[in-house]
């Protein structure tokens, strides 16, 4: 699911954005990843 989230971010912005975002601000990255999982994955946290 993490790969799908990174692909989603890269498609919205630019290739490599997700990795840069994760490195620069991991707290915000994983907060948004959690929201992505809830809204798009339906997986329990």
C-alpha positions as CSV (number, residue, x, y, z in Angstrom):
1,X,0.0,0.0,0.0
2,X,2.9,2.3,0.7
3,X,4.1,1.9,-2.9
4,X,0.6,2.9,-4.2
5,X,0.7,6.0,-2.0
6,X,4.1,7.0,-3.3
7,X,3.0,6.4,-6.9
8,X,-0.1,8.5,-6.2
9,X,2.1,11.4,-4.9
10,X,4.6,11.1,-7.7
11,X,1.8,11.2,-10.3
12,X,0.3,14.4,-8.6
13,X,3.6,16.2,-8.4
14,X,6.8,14.9,-10.0
15,X,8.8,11.6,-10.1
16,X,10.7,11.4,-6.8
17,X,8.4,13.7,-4.9
18,X,7.2,11.0,-2.5
19,X,10.7,10.0,-1.4
20,X,11.7,13.6,-0.9
21,X,8.6,14.3,1.1
22,X,9.2,11.2,3.2
23,X,12.8,12.3,3.9
24,X,12.1,16.0,4.5
25,X,9.0,15.6,6.7
26,X,8.3,12.0,7.8
27,X,5.6,13.0,10.3
28,X,3.5,14.7,7.7
29,X,4.2,12.0,5.2
30,X,3.0,9.2,7.4
31,X,0.1,11.2,8.6
32,X,-1.1,11.6,5.0
33,X,-0.2,7.9,4.3
34,X,-2.5,6.9,7.1
35,X,-5.3,9.0,5.6
36,X,-4.7,7.5,2.2
37,X,-5.0,4.0,3.6
38,X,-8.3,4.8,5.4
39,X,-9.8,6.5,2.3
40,X,-8.4,4.2,-0.4
41,X,-7.4,1.0,1.1
42,X,-10.0,0.2,3.7
43,X,-7.3,-1.6,5.7
44,X,-7.4,-1.6,9.4
45,X,-4.7,0.4,11.0
